[in-house]
Amino acid sequence: MSELDPSTVKAVADKIYRDWLDNKLVAGGNLTFETALIRAIEAGARLVAPARVVGLTPAQLELLMFIEGFIKDNGFPPSFDEMRDAIGLKSKSGVHRLITALEERGAIVRLANRARAIEVRRTAA
């Protein structure tokens, strides 16, 4: 399989995110972002992570993609509850571990003592 250029990966990831968001909000579906991503890949959307996100786990990459899409659509970062629901975790502590790992890897920056204070530094695509 040949590697896609980052703009193609970003376009495919954006489409998957928008399809998932449409299902969740418009159709009232309970499809998680992880399931939407798996279905898209099974349907032939072959994504190869570009070098700048190498080293992230699939869960970290999924969360980073969700955060980017959410900020793009809403103008502000998602809450921990929104992130938990989006990627299908059972508790906010799982989101906290993923956020901490993304911060340690330089993908995001959090501002202390502020709600929804997440800035994306490295993009998912």
C-alpha positions in Angstrom: 0.0 0.0 0.0 1.4 3.4 -0.9 1.3 6.2 1.6 -1.2 9.0 1.0 -0.1 12.6 1.1 -1.2 14.4 4.3 -3.8 16.6 2.6 -5.5 13.4 1.3 -5.4 11.8 4.7 -6.9 15.0 6.3 -9.7 15.1 3.7 -10.6 11.5 4.3 -10.4 11.9 8.1 -12.6 15.0 7.9 -15.2 13.1 5.8 -15.3 10.3 8.3 -15.7 12.7 11.2 -18.5 14.6 9.4 -20.3 11.4 8.5 -20.0 10.2 12.1 -21.2 13.6 13.4 -24.2 13.6 11.0 -25.2 10.1 12.2 -24.8 11.0 15.9 -26.6 14.4 15.9 -29.0 14.3 13.0 -30.1 10.6 13.0 -29.8 10.3 16.8 -27.4 7.3 16.3 -25.2 6.0 19.0 -22.3 5.1 16.7 -18.9 6.0 18.3 -16.2 7.7 16.4 -14.1 4.6 16.7 -16.7 2.5 15.1 -17.2 5.0 12.3 -13.4 5.0 11.7 -13.3 1.2 11.7 -16.2 1.0 9.3 -14.6 3.5 6.9 -11.4 1.6 6.9 -13.2 -1.7 6.3 -15.0 0.0 3.4 -11.7 0.8 1.8 -10.6 4.2 3.2 -7.0 3.3 3.6 -5.3 5.7 6.0 -1.6 5.9 6.6 -0.6 8.2 9.4 1.9 10.8 8.3 5.3 11.1 10.0 4.2 13.9 12.4 1.8 11.6 14.3 4.0 8.5 14.3 4.3 7.3 17.9 0.7 7.9 18.8 -1.5 4.9 19.6 -4.7 4.4 17.6 -6.7 5.7 20.5 -4.6 8.8 20.9 -4.8 9.4 17.1 -8.6 8.9 17.2 -8.9 11.4 20.1 -6.6 13.9 18.4 -8.7 13.7 15.2 -11.9 14.2 17.2 -10.5 17.2 19.0 -9.4 18.8 15.7 -12.7 18.2 14.1 -14.7 19.5 17.1 -12.6 22.7 17.3 -13.0 23.2 13.5 -16.8 22.8 13.8 -17.5 24.6 17.0 -14.6 27.0 17.5 -13.7 25.7 21.0 -12.4 22.3 22.3 -14.7 19.5 23.5 -15.4 18.8 27.2 -14.1 15.6 28.7 -17.6 14.2 28.7 -17.9 14.9 24.9 -14.6 13.3 24.3 -15.5 10.2 26.4 -18.8 9.8 24.5 -17.2 10.4 21.1 -14.6 7.7 21.4 -16.7 5.3 23.4 -14.9 5.2 26.8 -16.7 4.4 30.0 -15.0 7.0 32.2 -13.4 10.4 32.1 -10.2 8.9 33.6 -9.6 7.1 30.2 -9.9 10.5 28.4 -7.5 12.0 31.0 -4.9 9.4 30.3 -5.2 9.9 26.5 -5.0 13.7 26.9 -2.0 13.4 29.2 -0.2 11.2 26.6 -1.0 13.6 23.8 0.4 16.4 25.8 3.5 14.5 26.7 4.1 13.8 22.9 3.6 17.5 22.0 0.4 17.0 20.0 -1.6 19.3 22.3 -1.1 21.9 25.0 -3.4 22.4 27.9 -3.7 25.6 29.9 -3.9 25.0 33.7 -7.0 25.7 35.6 -9.2 26.5 32.6 -12.1 24.5 31.3 -11.8 23.3 27.7 -8.3 24.7 27.4 -6.8 22.5 24.7 -4.7 23.7 21.8 -3.7 21.3 19.0 0.0 21.6 18.2 0.5 18.6 15.8 -2.3 17.8 13.5 -3.7 14.3 12.9 -3.3 14.6 9.2 
